[in-house]
Amino acid sequence: MRKEIHLWVVLLRISVLTSCALFSPRTIITDKEYLKQVSTVHYRNVRNIKMPIHINGFYRGVPPDRNMVPGYERVFVFYEDGSFASYLINTQEQDGAIIDIEKAIKAAKPLATLGAVYGVFSISNDTIFANVYIKKKYISRLYFIIEDSATITAFKEEAPQNVYDAKMAVWDDFIKTFKYAKAVNIPKAQDHFLRKQEWMWDETADWQQYMKDYR
């Protein structure tokens, strides 16, 4: 377990921001009641809603971040149902304009296995709010401005200071832009560990339907 935690801390240091490390080491919350308190975005029954961002590709940093491991970068994928994922990928072996995400994730293993994080996002006006988790652990809350459908800019991250304090530490001294890139073979978000929690849903009926369909 200590090896896994140590590797995760290393992965968190693979920054996608230039002046502030996104997902940098900080308190990781596991207490269920505290998770309920700090989780501000939940799953919901989304149907036929036009997204102001792209859902058939991924967003990569401009320029791509390769600060720690040559060829690796962290990208964001937003899904139509309101879930999202951040993957560690390696595209060195791909020359085409359209990236094969599954191939790029495989090329980044074994780091990619622990490097993936999942969560839920919502959009209000021109701002994306996203809660980020790894397994059943809460990491942080991210904020992006939607410049246009192909460009989003991260401008703030909030995270718990410790397991006893609901007040969030805030990092807002950075700006990092992400550009949309076309992709194929986009994996489904592996977020059942979140979806099976009733408190992660806005409506109990939607959670019940999800659990019924999952079985």
C-alpha angles and dihedrals in degrees: 000000000000090000090053093049091047092051090048090054089052090050092049088058090063092100127208091188127073101215102021127035112238110219088013116168112291142129111319112206122220103158108112097216092048090048089056090051098051099036103097100168122061140184116269139177101270117187129170096341115155109232119216087214133057120268099179098072141012141270118239130188120265105253096020111251114241099152100134112021117030112245096013126114138167116239136182127229121191119200129210093242094060098262123118140188137202114211135191106226141176116210099172092113094051120084100171127099092241114065123217100223097194090052091047091051092049089050089056096053137154089028092046092061093065094027097070117099128182139198151135129279138193132191127221117180104310098342131094116207115195132181112208127210140172112205103318095333125106114225111170152313118255131201126203131180114219104227090176135324091283099041132058127171125208110217108159142027127189127193138169114270093211140339093267100049123073090194112105127227109230130215110189103143095100143069122200124175125211124197127206118249127187117246144177131208093032107183121233113255109266093219104127087118086069101034094056090062109093092208090061091070130078092215127037090213091059091050091050091050091049092051090048092050092044092058 
